[in-house]
């Protein structure tokens, strides 16, 4: 059975894992520890644990337990003075961490309860904050403030970094060493994908791996993060942190977006990520794969099953 490592955070990793779960692979979800919003922020501050939100999503994505149990882990309290806004799954992971005295063990136990197919691995076991330096020199503190900017969203992000610097989880390094394929994205570039590449040891492990390395480019730009970005711009930013000619395949969506959806997303100042210069890829060893990949919903996101088919063709 082939080992497939999926790196990222948020809904992007969820989409890839849900799609690939039906294939005969051992899935290794390497998850960001940068989340500091909502329930994760409170539990992180009150209990000193790693943020559980992205880990919970990955566990749910890989779960083959009953629908009721997966819904329970996704359930978010809508009222109650102390519970409002908390996800049951986040609270469950926090309780398990207190019982096992170890966050990795808590994830393993949750994985057994949810009967997951594969493994969920925090990219690091150390806590750190994500920072973004804007083109005017201003520092944005925290993943949430990058994700939902309180600063001028028209300012370009020059670079992101973790403070303090943290070392890679040994399990994450082992997963990358044994992987037959490594998948990056889709997801918010500066708040979900690149934070993993800021962890000491991760870029080196990806470079040294003999796995097929695949980057899934986003369908839409994000105002405040990737304004007016093209496919090439996304790849250039990944190269800043991973190096050139490390990625083997870049997957992009070419499915036409309806005028209705374009109009809706234009209100959020988001636009389709376009391919402008194929010469960029000819100068590198990346193989560009174009495919219709949209989900049939009002949200412009990758369809997990369409995406999984493309990924399986590459992996196999």
C-alpha positions in Angstrom: 0.0 0.0 0.0 1.3 3.4 -1.0 1.9 6.1 1.6 0.4 9.5 0.7 1.3 12.6 2.9 -1.1 15.5 2.7 0.3 18.8 4.1 -1.8 21.9 5.0 -4.6 23.1 7.3 -8.3 24.1 7.2 -10.8 22.9 4.6 -8.1 22.2 1.9 -6.6 19.2 3.7 -10.2 18.0 4.5 -11.1 18.1 0.8 -8.1 16.0 -0.3 -8.4 13.5 2.5 -12.2 12.9 1.9 -11.5 12.3 -1.7 -8.5 10.0 -1.3 -10.1 8.0 1.6 -11.8 5.7 -0.9 -8.5 4.7 -2.6 -6.1 2.0 -1.4 -3.5 4.4 0.2 -2.2 4.9 3.7 -3.0 8.5 4.3 -0.7 10.7 6.4 -2.3 14.1 7.3 0.5 16.5 8.4 -1.4 19.4 9.9 -0.6 23.1 10.6 -0.2 24.3 14.3 -0.7 28.0 13.4 -4.5 28.2 14.0 -5.2 30.8 16.8 -8.8 31.7 16.2 -12.1 30.9 17.9 -12.4 27.7 20.0 -8.7 26.8 19.2 -7.5 30.1 20.5 -9.3 29.8 23.8 -8.2 26.2 24.4 -4.7 27.0 23.4 -4.6 29.9 25.9 -6.4 28.2 28.7 -4.8 24.7 28.5 -1.5 25.3 26.7 -2.3 22.6 24.1 -1.7 22.8 20.4 -4.6 24.2 18.5 -7.0 21.3 17.9 -9.3 22.7 15.1 -7.4 21.6 12.0 -6.5 18.3 13.7 -10.2 17.7 14.4 -11.1 18.4 10.7 -8.5 15.9 9.5 -9.7 13.2 11.9 -13.3 13.7 10.7 -12.2 13.6 7.1 -10.4 10.2 7.6 -13.2 8.8 9.8 -15.1 5.7 8.9 -17.2 5.8 12.0 -21.0 6.2 12.1 -22.3 9.5 10.6 -23.7 10.4 14.1 -20.2 10.2 15.6 -18.6 12.3 12.9 -21.4 14.9 13.3 -20.8 14.9 17.1 -17.1 15.7 16.5 -18.2 18.5 14.2 -20.9 19.9 16.5 -20.4 23.5 17.6 -22.2 24.8 20.6 -24.4 27.8 19.8 -25.2 28.9 23.3 -24.1 28.6 26.9 -21.8 31.2 28.6 -18.7 29.1 28.5 -19.5 26.6 25.7 -20.7 28.9 22.9 -18.4 28.8 19.9 -16.6 25.6 21.1 -16.6 22.5 18.9 -17.3 19.2 20.7 -14.3 17.7 18.9 -12.0 20.4 20.2 -13.2 19.9 23.7 -12.9 16.1 23.3 -9.2 16.4 22.2 -8.5 18.7 25.1 -9.9 16.2 27.6 -8.0 13.3 26.0 -4.8 15.3 26.2 -5.4 15.8 29.9 -6.1 12.0 30.4 -3.1 10.8 28.3 -0.8 13.7 29.3 0.4 13.9 25.7 -1.2 15.6 22.7 0.1 13.0 20.2 -1.5 10.2 22.3 -4.7 12.1 22.5 -4.8 12.3 18.6 -4.1 8.6 18.4 -6.9 7.7 20.8 -9.3 10.0 19.0 -8.3 8.3 15.8 -9.2 4.9 17.2 -12.6 6.1 18.4 -13.3 7.6 14.9 -11.8 4.6 13.2 -9.7 6.7 10.9 -8.0 5.4 7.7 -4.5 6.7 8.1 -2.8 9.0 10.6 -3.2 12.6 11.7 0.1 14.2 12.6 0.8 17.8 13.9 3.6 19.3 11.9 5.3 20.3 15.2 4.7 19.5 18.9 5.8 23.0 19.9 3.6 26.1 20.2 4.3 29.2 18.0 2.6 32.3 16.6 2.4 33.1 13.0 3.6 36.6 11.8 3.2 38.3 8.5 5.4 41.2 7.4 3.6 43.6 5.0 5.3 45.6 2.2 5.2 48.7 4.4 7.1 46.9 7.2 4.0 46.4 9.4 3.9 43.1 11.3 0.6 41.3 11.6 0.5 39.0 14.6 -1.5 35.7 14.5 -3.0 33.5 11.9 -6.5 34.8 12.5 -5.4 38.4 11.8 -3.8 37.3 8.6 -6.9 35.3 7.6 -9.3 38.1 8.5 -7.2 41.3 8.1 -7.8 44.2 10.4 -5.0 46.0 8.5 -5.2 47.5 5.0 -5.9 44.3 2.8 -4.4 46.0 -0.2 -0.9 45.8 1.3 1.1 42.9 0.0 2.5 40.2 2.3 6.3 40.2 1.9 7.0 37.2 4.1 5.6 35.1 7.0 7.4 33.5 9.9 6.9 31.6 13.1 8.0 33.0 16.5 9.5 31.2 18.3 11.0 28.9 15.6 9.9 25.3 16.2 11.3 21.9 15.3 9.4 19.4 13.2 7.4 16.6 14.9 9.6 13.4 14.4 6.5 11.6 13.3 6.0 14.2 10.5 9.6 13.8 9.3 9.2 10.0 9.3 5.9 10.3 7.4 7.7 12.4 4.7 10.6 10.0 4.5 8.3 7.0 3.8 5.8 8.8 1.5 5.3 7.8 -2.1 3.5 11.1 -2.7 3.5 14.4 -0.9 0.5 16.7 -1.6 0.5 20.5 -0.7 -2.7 22.4 -0.7 -5.2 23.6 -1.6 -5.8 26.2 1.1 -5.0 29.7 2.2 -1.4 30.2 1.1 0.0 32.2 4.0 -2.2 30.9 6.8 -2.7 27.2 6.0 0.1 25.9 3.6 3.2 28.0 4.1 3.1 27.8 8.0 4.1 24.1 7.6 7.1 25.0 5.5 8.3 27.4 8.3 8.9 24.5 10.7 12.6 23.5 11.0 13.2 20.2 9.2 10.1 20.1 7.0 11.4 21.8 3.8 14.5 19.7 4.0 12.5 16.5 4.4 10.3 17.3 1.4 13.4 18.1 -0.7 15.2 14.9 0.2 12.1 12.7 -0.3 11.9 10.6 -3.4 8.1 11.0 -3.4 6.1 12.6 -6.2 5.5 16.1 -5.0 2.2 17.7 -5.9 0.9 21.2 -5.4 -2.8 21.9 -5.8 -3.4 25.6 -6.6 -6.4 27.5 -5.3 -9.4 28.1 -7.4 -9.9 31.8 -6.2 -7.6 34.5 -4.9 -8.2 35.8 -1.3 -8.5 39.5 -0.5 -5.8 40.5 1.9 -3.6 37.5 1.2 -3.3 36.8 -2.5 -4.8 39.8 -4.3 -4.6 39.4 -8.1 -2.4 36.3 -7.8 -1.9 34.1 -10.8 -1.0 30.4 -10.8 2.6 31.4 -11.3 2.5 33.8 -8.3 1.2 31.0 -6.0 4.1 28.8 -7.2 6.7 31.5 -6.7 5.6 32.0 -3.1 5.8 28.2 -2.4 9.4 28.3 -3.9 10.4 31.1 -1.5 10.0 28.6 1.4 10.5 25.3 -0.3 13.0 26.1 -3.0 12.9 25.9 -6.8 12.3 22.6 -8.7 11.1 20.7 -5.7 7.5 20.4 -6.9 6.9 17.8 -9.6 3.2 18.5 -10.5 1.0 21.6 -10.3 -2.8 21.0 -10.5 -5.0 23.9 -11.6 -8.8 24.2 -12.2 -9.9 25.1 -15.7 -13.7 24.6 -15.2 -15.6 27.7 -16.2 -17.2 29.7 -13.3 -20.7 30.9 -13.6 -21.4 34.7 -13.9 -23.6 34.4 -10.8 -20.7 33.0 -8.7 -18.2 35.4 -10.1 -20.5 38.3 -9.1 -20.9 36.9 -5.6 -17.2 36.4 -5.1 -16.4 39.8 -6.6 -18.1 41.3 -3.5 -15.4 39.7 -1.4 -12.8 41.0 -3.9 -11.9 37.5 -4.9 -11.2 36.4 -8.5 -10.4 33.2 -10.3 -6.7 32.2 -10.2 -5.6 32.3 -13.8 -2.7 30.8 -15.7 -0.9 33.7 -17.5 2.6 32.4 -18.4 3.1 28.7 -19.3 6.7 29.6 -19.9 7.1 29.8 -16.2 6.6 26.0 -16.0 8.7 25.2 -19.0 11.7 26.9 -17.2 11.1 24.5 -14.3 10.5 20.8 -14.1 6.9 21.1 -12.9 4.3 19.3 -14.9 1.2 21.4 -15.2 -2.1 19.5 -15.0 -5.3 21.2 -16.0 -8.7 19.8 -15.2 -12.3 20.7 -14.4 -12.3 20.4 -10.6 -15.2 22.5 -9.2 -17.7 21.2 -6.7 -21.4 21.6 -7.8 -22.3 24.0 -4.9 -22.6 27.7 -4.4 -19.1 27.8 -3.0 -16.1 27.8 -5.4 -14.2 24.9 -4.0 -12.5 21.7 -5.3 -14.7 18.7 -5.7 -13.0 16.0 -3.5 -13.8 13.1 -5.9 -12.7 14.9 -9.1 -9.5 16.0 -7.3 -8.8 12.5 -6.0 -9.1 10.9 -9.4 -6.4 13.3 -10.8 -4.2 12.7 -7.7 -4.6 8.9 -8.0 -3.6 9.0 -11.7 -0.4 10.8 -10.6 0.3 8.6 -7.6 -0.2 5.3 -9.5 
